[in-house]
Amino acid sequence: MRVDLRLYALVDPERAGGRDLAVLARLVALGADGAHVGQDDMAVEDARRLLGADAIIGLSVKTVEQAEAAPLDLIDYVGIGGVFATSSKDNPTPPIGPAGLARIVGVLRRRAAEFPLCAIAGIDASNAGEVIAAGADGIAVISALSRKDDPRAAARDLRGVVERALAQRGR
């Protein structure tokens, strides 16, 4: 399955009420297409077993070591970050910035050249092009849409930024 990450809505189990199997079970019951799993959430193997082979499962990665260890055979995409500071989620570790994003992208591209990668945290129209230039295929956002008067227009603008940056990168 090829996941298009230009602009993608996903369900983060922590935001849906917790990090355990019961939360994923509720997501399945609600008809969710998949879930995003963080490093401190349940094991990807457990999420895959519960959600099934057709579910879209993403994994958060913030370090080169996590990128080396990511079970790419069990997930559909990697969300890299937090790239920038964000107020949407408590993140005790400092942002990795575009340079950190590029390092992690390099590790994952070496492991699987076409594996879908998105950038997470603090991304908006002012910096989305920068994260695409650093190697991400797409972006994951919360505030860039939820704090706008017209989220639909904001999504169109963000998608335009991403599309232009991908075109400049030759994708």
Phi, psi and omega in degrees: 000134176257123181262126178273113186254020180300315173204114193224131175268131180223166179251122176267116183306324180298319179288338181273000174130359179162181185243020187248179182296330179298323178295314178297323177299320177295320179298318178298314181298329179277355178088021179298144178282346181172195182205160176251129185247130177270169180298331181262006177274197178294164177294142178303323180301320179291318179298316180296317180299318182285316185278336178095170186293333184270351181289149174269119180237127176247156181230133175283138177224133181233350182228161175299321180297318178294325178295320178294326185268349185302130180281078187300336179286346182251351183240165183254340177199163175242134172258118186258128177151186018284127180285313180237166176296146180218152175258000183283337186209142177288120181229103185287344181264150182292153177300151181274341180069172180300326180292318177295320176302313181298322178297315181291319176304317180302317179296313183291323177294325176296321181285321182204098191305324185254013183294132182294130182230132175236158178260143184233142165094122174070018184268134177213188184297336182283339183230001181299320178298324180295320180287328175292318177299330179282354174121352178290148177273340183194187184228153171242126185227155172234290185299327182299342176246313188291338181259016179256148177294327180233083182302326180296315178294320178297320178296318177299316179297314179298316179299321177298317178299314181296314180301316180295319180294320177296319179296320178295327179281350180087025179252000000 
